[in-house]
Amino acid sequence: MDWIEAEIATSTTGIEAVTGRLLELGIDGFVIKDPGDFQAFLDDKEGNWDYIDDDLMGLKDCETTVTVYLENNSSAPEMISAIRSELDVLKSLGEDMGRLELELKNIREQDWANNWKKYFKPLCVGEKLLIKPSWETVAEDEKRKIVEIDPAASFGTGQHHTTQLCLELLEKNITDGCSLLDLGCGSGILSIAAMVMGAGSAAAVDIDENSVRIAAENAGKNNIAPDKYKTFAGNIVTDKALVESIGTGYDVVCANIVADVLVAMSGLFGRFLKHGGKLVVSGIIDSRKDEVLDRITSQGFELIEEKNRDDWNAASFVYR
């Protein structure tokens, strides 16, 4: 099996936050290197040793890193993008967690930027949608609604279960002419799909400015008028001015993000929606499902539907 070695640069104080985010993404195996381990070894007064192993000596002046190994398959592009997105969230907290940069160690970034495309093929999702990149073609008589997405470095090709689950629920909650807010938009796949399915307008928000730019570009590729598709960059949890600029009264809000961020955002969902509006959330691992759904219902939402696929969960709600 072919593996991708992904190394995250952090700090001793950042290890817990980084590994916590990885666990939220379903990654439960990692290798940690930290100079603090070397110091702990030296401070062990009970130690009985005659030499120091070379591997331990290598920790003395190293940068703290968390390394994960990802299968080099169709899920890898989404996972790498998801990791980078989570690191951007951690950076926005302004705490001492080191560089929080991800580096692919056993594959060149420039090679990966092109080689991953072999995994991105036209994909049917739900009953209505077909997701495709610009370099792939589909039959002229294709009956499904086509969403063309070039994710570049952003999360959102439709390959990951969380995206598919969210699209399937959106399919049931998008009505002609409705307004939609996409929180954590990544490539823009959810909001663009909503527009293709009949939404009248959409707003896309992401903490990463690059993702916002890519989402706007993808909207243009799907012939969505700029005045119908607005983008915002920033963290809605900490930026009150951003929340005000996004506005309120949306018919549908969607968020395909990890559990911790959904919990942090839960108090804002109702602020963005009109009463009777729909909320669709995804990206929730099994172990956090009850916690997240209970938190959202406590904010005035009524659960409509749950969907599960391979340890991932999504749900839709109505705002009362």
KEKE-3310 file (N, C-alpha, C; in steps of 0.2 Angstrom, whole numbers, plus 5000, padded with zeros to 4 digits):
npx = (5004:5002:5008:5006:5016:5013:5018:5016:5021:5023:5021:5027:5016:5006:5003:4992:4981:4983:4983:4970:4962:4965:4960:4947:4945:4945:4957:4967:4980:4996:5013:5023:5036:5046:5055:5054:5052:5065:5071:5063:5068:5081:5079:5075:5078:5078:5082:5092:5105:5117:5120:5114:5101:5102:5090:5084:5093:5091:5080:5084:5086:5076:5062:5045:5034:5020:5016:5007:5001:4994:4983:4987:4976:4959:4953:4963:4966:4955:4957:4970:4967:4957:4965:4974:4964:4960:4971:4972:4961:4966:4977:4971:4967:4977:4986:5001:5006:5016:5022:5012:5011:5009:5018:5021:5031:5036:5033:5033:5027:5023:5022:5011:5001:4997:4996:4986:4974:4971:4962:4950:4936:4921:4906:4891:4880:4867:4851:4850:4862:4878:4895:4909:4926:4934:4942:4936:4924:4907:4892:4883:4869:4867:4857:4857:4860:4874:4888:4902:4918:4934:4944:4957:4968:4959:4946:4934:4928:4918:4921:4923:4914:4908:4905:4897:4886:4881:4877:4867:4857:4855:4849:4836:4832:4833:4825:4816:4823:4827:4838:4855:4867:4884:4894:4911:4916:4926:4930:4918:4909:4896:4888:4888:4882:4870:4865:4865:4854:4844:4843:4842:4851:4868:4879:4896:4907:4923:4937:4949:4957:4961:4953:4941:4943:4945:4932:4924:4929:4925:4911:4910:4913:4902:4893:4887:4880:4890:4884:4875:4881:4890:4906:4915:4929:4935:4934:4919:4916:4924:4924:4915:4911:4912:4901:4890:4891:4888:4875:4857:4842:4843:4837:4842:4856:4871:4884:4899:4909:4921:4917:4920:4921:4908:4901:4906:4901:4887:4878:4877:4870:4856:4855:4858:4848:4831:4816:4809:4818:4831:4844:4859:4870:4887:4901:4903:4910:4906:4908:4906:4893:4880:4883:4885:4873:4864:4868:4865:4851:4848:4848:4837:4833:4825:4827:4827:4832:4844:4859:4870:4887:4899:4906:4904:4893:4879:4866:4850:4840:4826:4823:4816)
npy = (4994:5011:5026:5042:5053:5065:5079:5089:5105:5111:5116:5112:5116:5116:5103:5095:5102:5101:5086:5084:5090:5082:5070:5073:5073:5060:5053:5043:5039:5044:5051:5058:5071:5079:5091:5092:5079:5075:5083:5078:5066:5068:5074:5064:5057:5044:5037:5024:5022:5020:5025:5036:5034:5036:5041:5047:5057:5064:5072:5083:5096:5097:5103:5104:5091:5084:5069:5061:5047:5044:5035:5034:5037:5039:5047:5054:5068:5076:5074:5079:5093:5095:5094:5105:5115:5114:5117:5131:5136:5134:5143:5155:5157:5163:5158:5151:5140:5136:5134:5128:5122:5111:5098:5088:5074:5063:5065:5075:5092:5099:5088:5082:5091:5089:5075:5071:5073:5062:5055:5062:5060:5061:5062:5055:5061:5059:5061:5070:5077:5079:5079:5086:5089:5102:5096:5085:5076:5074:5065:5072:5070:5070:5069:5073:5087:5097:5100:5109:5108:5114:5111:5115:5119:5118:5111:5100:5091:5082:5069:5065:5057:5066:5077:5072:5067:5079:5086:5077:5080:5093:5093:5090:5101:5113:5125:5133:5149:5151:5158:5155:5151:5147:5140:5139:5136:5130:5123:5128:5120:5116:5127:5131:5120:5121:5133:5128:5119:5127:5138:5155:5164:5165:5164:5163:5157:5157:5153:5154:5163:5160:5149:5155:5163:5153:5147:5158:5158:5146:5147:5156:5147:5140:5148:5157:5172:5186:5195:5187:5178:5179:5182:5179:5181:5175:5173:5168:5165:5173:5186:5199:5209:5204:5194:5203:5209:5198:5196:5192:5181:5171:5157:5144:5137:5130:5119:5111:5105:5101:5093:5101:5114:5116:5115:5127:5136:5135:5144:5154:5150:5151:5165:5168:5163:5163:5162:5145:5142:5131:5121:5113:5101:5094:5082:5076:5065:5048:5047:5060:5063:5063:5073:5085:5086:5087:5099:5108:5107:5112:5125:5130:5123:5110:5093:5086:5076:5062:5057:5043:5037:5026:5029:5043:5057:5067:5080:5087:5101:5111:5128:5134)
npz = (5000:4996:5005:5011:5019:5031:5039:5053:5058:5074:5091:5108:5117:5108:5104:5109:5105:5091:5089:5094:5084:5073:5077:5077:5063:5061:5061:5070:5073:5076:5075:5087:5089:5100:5108:5122:5126:5127:5137:5147:5149:5153:5165:5173:5187:5192:5182:5174:5165:5152:5140:5127:5116:5098:5091:5102:5105:5094:5097:5104:5099:5090:5080:5086:5080:5073:5065:5052:5043:5028:5017:5000:4991:4984:4994:5000:4994:4999:5013:5016:5012:5022:5034:5032:5033:5046:5053:5049:5056:5069:5069:5069:5082:5088:5098:5106:5096:5088:5070:5063:5051:5037:5029:5015:5016:5009:4996:4982:4983:4971:4963:4969:4967:4955:4952:4961:4954:4946:4954:4955:4948:4938:4948:4954:4965:4978:4971:4961:4958:4949:4951:4945:4939:4929:4919:4916:4906:4902:4897:4883:4884:4898:4912:4925:4937:4934:4943:4942:4949:4953:4965:4969:4982:4991:5002:4996:4985:4984:4985:4998:5012:5021:5014:5004:5011:5016:5004:5000:5010:5008:4996:4999:5005:4998:4990:4976:4973:4986:4999:5004:5016:5017:5028:5031:5018:5010:4994:4989:4985:4991:4992:4979:4973:4978:4972:4959:4960:4962:4971:4975:4979:4987:5000:5004:5016:5024:5034:5028:5017:5004:5001:5000:4988:4979:4979:4974:4961:4957:4957:4947:4936:4935:4930:4938:4943:4949:4958:4964:4972:4986:4995:5010:5021:5035:5053:5060:5074:5082:5076:5077:5068:5056:5057:5057:5044:5036:5038:5040:5041:5032:5022:5022:5031:5029:5035:5034:5044:5057:5073:5085:5080:5075:5087:5093:5084:5086:5093:5084:5073:5073:5073:5060:5052:5046:5055:5055:5045:5038:5044:5040:5044:5044:5045:5057:5068:5074:5088:5093:5089:5097:5106:5098:5091:5101:5107:5097:5096:5108:5105:5100:5089:5079:5076:5060:5051:5051:5045:5041:5037:5036:5049:5049:5051:5047:5048:5048:5052:5058:5061:5075)
capx = (5000:5006:5007:5008:5019:5011:5021:5014:5025:5019:5025:5025:5009:5001:5002:4986:4976:4984:4981:4963:4959:4966:4955:4940:4945:4945:4964:4969:4987:5001:5020:5025:5043:5045:5062:5052:5053:5072:5072:5060:5073:5087:5077:5073:5083:5078:5085:5098:5106:5124:5121:5107:5100:5102:5084:5082:5097:5088:5075:5087:5085:5071:5056:5040:5030:5015:5016:5002:5002:4988:4983:4987:4970:4955:4951:4969:4966:4951:4960:4975:4964:4954:4970:4976:4959:4960:4977:4970:4957:4971:4981:4966:4966:4982:4989:5007:5006:5021:5021:5006:5012:5009:5023:5021:5038:5038:5030:5034:5021:5022:5019:5005:4996:4994:4994:4979:4969:4968:4957:4944:4932:4914:4903:4884:4878:4860:4846:4850:4869:4884:4900:4915:4931:4934:4946:4933:4918:4901:4888:4879:4862:4867:4851:4858:4862:4881:4892:4909:4922:4941:4946:4964:4970:4953:4942:4927:4927:4913:4923:4923:4908:4904:4902:4891:4880:4878:4874:4861:4852:4854:4845:4830:4830:4834:4819:4818:4824:4829:4845:4859:4874:4888:4900:4917:4914:4931:4930:4912:4905:4890:4884:4887:4877:4863:4863:4863:4848:4838:4844:4842:4857:4872:4885:4901:4912:4929:4943:4955:4956:4962:4947:4936:4945:4943:4925:4921:4931:4921:4905:4910:4914:4896:4889:4883:4882:4894:4879:4871:4886:4895:4910:4917:4934:4936:4931:4913:4916:4928:4924:4908:4910:4910:4895:4886:4892:4885:4868:4853:4836:4844:4832:4846:4863:4875:4891:4902:4915:4922:4912:4922:4919:4900:4899:4907:4896:4880:4875:4876:4866:4849:4856:4859:4842:4824:4812:4807:4824:4834:4851:4862:4877:4890:4908:4903:4912:4901:4909:4903:4886:4875:4885:4884:4866:4860:4870:4861:4844:4847:4848:4830:4832:4821:4830:4823:4834:4851:4862:4877:4890:4906:4908:4903:4886:4876:4859:4846:4836:4822:4824:4809)
capy = (5000:5018:5030:5049:5055:5072:5081:5096:5108:5114:5118:5108:5118:5115:5096:5093:5105:5098:5080:5084:5091:5076:5065:5075:5071:5052:5051:5041:5037:5049:5051:5065:5072:5085:5092:5091:5072:5074:5086:5074:5060:5070:5076:5058:5055:5037:5033:5020:5021:5021:5029:5039:5031:5041:5043:5051:5063:5069:5076:5088:5103:5097:5107:5099:5089:5078:5066:5056:5043:5044:5031:5038:5035:5045:5051:5058:5075:5079:5074:5084:5099:5096:5095:5112:5119:5114:5121:5138:5137:5134:5149:5160:5157:5167:5155:5149:5133:5135:5137:5125:5121:5104:5097:5081:5072:5058:5066:5083:5096:5100:5082:5080:5096:5087:5068:5069:5074:5056:5052:5066:5059:5063:5058:5056:5062:5060:5060:5076:5080:5076:5083:5085:5094:5105:5092:5079:5077:5070:5064:5077:5069:5069:5072:5076:5094:5096:5105:5109:5111:5113:5113:5117:5117:5118:5105:5099:5088:5077:5062:5063:5055:5071:5081:5068:5067:5086:5087:5073:5083:5100:5091:5089:5107:5118:5127:5138:5155:5152:5160:5150:5153:5141:5141:5134:5134:5127:5125:5131:5115:5115:5133:5131:5115:5124:5137:5124:5116:5132:5143:5161:5168:5161:5168:5158:5160:5152:5156:5154:5168:5156:5145:5160:5165:5147:5147:5163:5156:5140:5150:5158:5142:5137:5153:5160:5179:5188:5198:5181:5174:5183:5178:5182:5178:5177:5168:5171:5164:5179:5192:5202:5214:5199:5192:5208:5210:5192:5197:5187:5180:5166:5151:5138:5137:5123:5119:5104:5106:5096:5094:5107:5121:5116:5117:5134:5140:5133:5149:5159:5147:5155:5172:5169:5160:5166:5156:5141:5140:5125:5120:5106:5101:5087:5082:5074:5058:5045:5048:5066:5065:5065:5080:5090:5087:5090:5106:5112:5107:5117:5132:5132:5119:5104:5088:5083:5070:5061:5052:5041:5033:5024:5033:5050:5059:5073:5080:5093:5104:5117:5133:5136)
capz = (5000:4996:5010:5011:5026:5032:5045:5055:5063:5080:5097:5114:5119:5102:5102:5111:5100:5084:5089:5095:5077:5069:5080:5074:5056:5060:5061:5077:5074:5074:5078:5089:5090:5104:5112:5129:5128:5128:5143:5152:5149:5157:5172:5176:5192:5193:5176:5174:5158:5150:5133:5124:5109:5093:5090:5107:5104:5089:5099:5108:5096:5084:5080:5088:5075:5073:5059:5051:5037:5024:5012:4994:4987:4982:5000:5002:4993:5004:5020:5016:5012:5028:5039:5032:5035:5053:5055:5048:5062:5075:5068:5070:5089:5091:5103:5104:5094:5083:5064:5061:5043:5035:5024:5013:5016:5004:4989:4981:4983:4965:4960:4972:4965:4948:4952:4964:4949:4944:4958:4954:4942:4939:4954:4955:4972:4979:4966:4956:4956:4946:4953:4940:4938:4923:4914:4914:4902:4903:4891:4882:4887:4905:4915:4932:4937:4934:4947:4940:4954:4954:4972:4970:4988:4996:5004:4993:4978:4984:4986:5005:5015:5024:5008:5000:5016:5016:4998:5000:5014:5005:4990:5001:5009:4994:4986:4971:4975:4993:5001:5008:5019:5018:5033:5030:5012:5006:4987:4987:4982:4994:4990:4972:4971:4980:4967:4953:4962:4962:4976:4972:4981:4992:5003:5006:5022:5026:5038:5024:5011:4998:4999:4998:4982:4975:4979:4970:4954:4955:4956:4940:4931:4935:4927:4944:4943:4955:4963:4967:4976:4990:4999:5016:5024:5043:5059:5063:5081:5085:5072:5077:5062:5050:5058:5055:5037:5033:5038:5043:5037:5027:5022:5023:5032:5030:5038:5034:5048:5063:5079:5089:5077:5075:5094:5094:5080:5087:5096:5079:5068:5073:5071:5053:5049:5048:5059:5050:5041:5038:5045:5038:5047:5043:5047:5064:5069:5078:5095:5095:5086:5102:5109:5093:5089:5107:5107:5092:5097:5114:5103:5097:5083:5079:5072:5055:5049:5052:5040:5043:5032:5038:5055:5048:5052:5045:5051:5046:5057:5057:5067:5078)
cpx = (5004:5004:5009:5010:5017:5014:5019:5018:5021:5024:5023:5018:5004:5000:4995:4981:4977:4981:4973:4960:4960:4961:4948:4939:4945:4952:4966:4976:4992:5008:5022:5033:5043:5052:5060:5053:5061:5074:5069:5065:5078:5085:5075:5078:5083:5081:5091:5100:5114:5125:5114:5107:5100:5096:5082:5086:5094:5083:5077:5085:5080:5065:5050:5036:5026:5015:5011:5004:4995:4988:4983:4982:4965:4953:4957:4968:4961:4954:4965:4972:4961:4959:4972:4971:4959:4966:4976:4966:4962:4975:4977:4965:4971:4986:4996:5007:5011:5019:5014:5006:5012:5014:5022:5029:5040:5035:5031:5027:5019:5019:5012:4999:4993:4992:4988:4973:4966:4963:4950:4941:4925:4910:4896:4883:4870:4856:4847:4857:4874:4890:4906:4920:4931:4937:4942:4926:4913:4897:4884:4871:4862:4861:4852:4861:4870:4884:4899:4914:4929:4943:4953:4966:4965:4949:4936:4928:4921:4915:4922:4915:4904:4901:4896:4885:4877:4875:4867:4855:4850:4849:4838:4827:4831:4827:4820:4818:4826:4836:4848:4865:4878:4894:4905:4916:4919:4931:4923:4907:4897:4885:4883:4882:4870:4860:4861:4856:4842:4838:4844:4848:4861:4877:4889:4906:4917:4934:4949:4953:4957:4956:4941:4937:4943:4936:4922:4923:4927:4914:4904:4910:4907:4891:4884:4885:4885:4889:4875:4875:4891:4899:4913:4923:4935:4933:4925:4913:4919:4927:4917:4906:4908:4903:4889:4886:4888:4878:4864:4847:4837:4839:4836:4853:4865:4882:4894:4909:4916:4918:4914:4920:4911:4898:4900:4903:4889:4876:4873:4871:4859:4849:4856:4852:4836:4821:4808:4812:4827:4841:4853:4869:4880:4897:4909:4905:4907:4902:4907:4896:4881:4877:4883:4876:4862:4862:4866:4854:4843:4847:4842:4829:4829:4825:4825:4825:4841:4853:4869:4880:4897:4909:4907:4895:4885:4869:4856:4841:4832:4823:4817:4809)
cpy = (5006:5022:5037:5051:5063:5074:5088:5099:5112:5116:5113:5109:5116:5107:5093:5096:5102:5090:5079:5085:5085:5070:5066:5073:5063:5049:5050:5039:5042:5048:5058:5065:5079:5085:5091:5084:5071:5077:5081:5068:5062:5072:5069:5055:5048:5033:5030:5018:5023:5024:5031:5037:5037:5045:5048:5058:5067:5073:5082:5095:5102:5102:5102:5098:5084:5075:5061:5053:5042:5039:5035:5035:5041:5049:5056:5066:5079:5079:5079:5091:5100:5097:5102:5117:5120:5118:5129:5140:5138:5141:5155:5162:5162:5165:5153:5141:5132:5137:5134:5124:5114:5103:5089:5079:5067:5059:5073:5086:5097:5094:5081:5085:5094:5079:5067:5069:5067:5053:5056:5065:5061:5059:5060:5056:5063:5058:5065:5078:5076:5081:5081:5090:5096:5101:5086:5080:5072:5069:5070:5077:5068:5073:5075:5083:5094:5102:5104:5112:5109:5115:5116:5115:5117:5112:5105:5097:5083:5070:5060:5062:5061:5076:5078:5068:5074:5088:5083:5077:5090:5099:5091:5096:5113:5119:5132:5145:5157:5155:5155:5153:5147:5143:5136:5131:5130:5128:5128:5126:5115:5121:5133:5126:5117:5128:5133:5121:5121:5137:5150:5165:5163:5166:5162:5161:5155:5156:5157:5158:5164:5152:5150:5162:5159:5146:5151:5161:5150:5142:5152:5153:5139:5142:5156:5167:5181:5191:5193:5177:5178:5179:5182:5178:5180:5171:5171:5170:5170:5185:5195:5206:5209:5196:5197:5209:5204:5193:5192:5186:5175:5160:5145:5140:5130:5124:5112:5105:5101:5098:5100:5113:5121:5118:5124:5138:5140:5139:5155:5156:5151:5162:5173:5167:5164:5160:5152:5139:5134:5125:5113:5106:5094:5088:5079:5066:5055:5046:5055:5068:5067:5072:5086:5091:5089:5097:5111:5112:5112:5124:5134:5128:5112:5099:5086:5076:5069:5056:5050:5037:5032:5029:5040:5052:5066:5074:5087:5095:5110:5122:5136:5143)
cpz = (5000:5001:5009:5018:5026:5038:5046:5060:5068:5085:5103:5116:5114:5101:5104:5106:5093:5084:5090:5088:5073:5071:5077:5067:5055:5060:5068:5078:5071:5078:5080:5091:5094:5108:5120:5131:5130:5135:5149:5154:5154:5164:5176:5181:5193:5187:5177:5167:5157:5144:5131:5117:5104:5091:5096:5107:5099:5091:5102:5105:5090:5085:5082:5082:5076:5066:5058:5044:5034:5018:5005:4990:4986:4988:5002:5000:4998:5011:5021:5016:5019:5034:5038:5034:5042:5056:5054:5054:5068:5075:5070:5077:5092:5097:5101:5102:5088:5076:5061:5053:5042:5029:5022:5012:5011:4997:4988:4980:4976:4961:4962:4969:4958:4949:4956:4960:4946:4948:4958:4948:4943:4944:4954:4963:4973:4972:4960:4954:4953:4947:4948:4940:4931:4917:4913:4910:4904:4897:4889:4884:4894:4908:4922:4931:4938:4938:4945:4946:4953:4960:4973:4977:4993:4997:5000:4986:4978:4985:4994:5008:5018:5019:5005:5005:5016:5010:4998:5004:5011:4999:4992:5004:5004:4990:4981:4974:4982:4993:5005:5010:5020:5022:5033:5023:5008:4998:4985:4985:4985:4992:4983:4970:4973:4975:4961:4954:4962:4967:4972:4973:4986:4994:5006:5011:5023:5029:5034:5018:5004:4996:4997:4990:4977:4974:4974:4962:4952:4954:4949:4935:4930:4933:4932:4944:4950:4960:4966:4972:4979:4994:5004:5019:5031:5047:5062:5071:5085:5082:5072:5071:5056:5051:5055:5048:5033:5033:5041:5039:5031:5027:5024:5025:5032:5032:5039:5038:5054:5069:5083:5087:5076:5082:5095:5090:5082:5089:5090:5074:5067:5072:5064:5049:5051:5052:5053:5045:5042:5040:5043:5040:5045:5045:5054:5064:5074:5085:5097:5092:5091:5105:5104:5092:5095:5108:5103:5093:5103:5112:5099:5090:5084:5074:5067:5053:5050:5047:5042:5038:5035:5044:5055:5049:5050:5048:5048:5051:5054:5063:5069:5082)
residu = (MET:ASP:TRP:ILE:GLU:ALA:GLU:ILE:ALA:THR:SER:THR:THR:GLY:ILE:GLU:ALA:VAL:THR:GLY:ARG:LEU:LEU:GLU:LEU:GLY:ILE:ASP:GLY:PHE:VAL:ILE:LYS:ASP:PRO:GLY:ASP:PHE:GLN:ALA:PHE:LEU:ASP:ASP:LYS:GLU:GLY:ASN:TRP:ASP:TYR:ILE:ASP:ASP:ASP:LEU:MET:GLY:LEU:LYS:ASP:CYS:GLU:THR:THR:VAL:THR:VAL:TYR:LEU:GLU:ASN:ASN:SER:SER:ALA:PRO:GLU:MET:ILE:SER:ALA:ILE:ARG:SER:GLU:LEU:ASP:VAL:LEU:LYS:SER:LEU:GLY:GLU:ASP:MET:GLY:ARG:LEU:GLU:LEU:GLU:LEU:LYS:ASN:ILE:ARG:GLU:GLN:ASP:TRP:ALA:ASN:ASN:TRP:LYS:LYS:TYR:PHE:LYS:PRO:LEU:CYS:VAL:GLY:GLU:LYS:LEU:LEU:ILE:LYS:PRO:SER:TRP:GLU:THR:VAL:ALA:GLU:ASP:GLU:LYS:ARG:LYS:ILE:VAL:GLU:ILE:ASP:PRO:ALA:ALA:SER:PHE:GLY:THR:GLY:GLN:HIS:HIS:THR:THR:GLN:LEU:CYS:LEU:GLU:LEU:LEU:GLU:LYS:ASN:ILE:THR:ASP:GLY:CYS:SER:LEU:LEU:ASP:LEU:GLY:CYS:GLY:SER:GLY:ILE:LEU:SER:ILE:ALA:ALA:MET:VAL:MET:GLY:ALA:GLY:SER:ALA:ALA:ALA:VAL:ASP:ILE:ASP:GLU:ASN:SER:VAL:ARG:ILE:ALA:ALA:GLU:ASN:ALA:GLY:LYS:ASN:ASN:ILE:ALA:PRO:ASP:LYS:TYR:LYS:THR:PHE:ALA:GLY:ASN:ILE:VAL:THR:ASP:LYS:ALA:LEU:VAL:GLU:SER:ILE:GLY:THR:GLY:TYR:ASP:VAL:VAL:CYS:ALA:ASN:ILE:VAL:ALA:ASP:VAL:LEU:VAL:ALA:MET:SER:GLY:LEU:PHE:GLY:ARG:PHE:LEU:LYS:HIS:GLY:GLY:LYS:LEU:VAL:VAL:SER:GLY:ILE:ILE:ASP:SER:ARG:LYS:ASP:GLU:VAL:LEU:ASP:ARG:ILE:THR:SER:GLN:GLY:PHE:GLU:LEU:ILE:GLU:GLU:LYS:ASN:ARG:ASP:ASP:TRP:ASN:ALA:ALA:SER:PHE:VAL:TYR:ARG)
# end
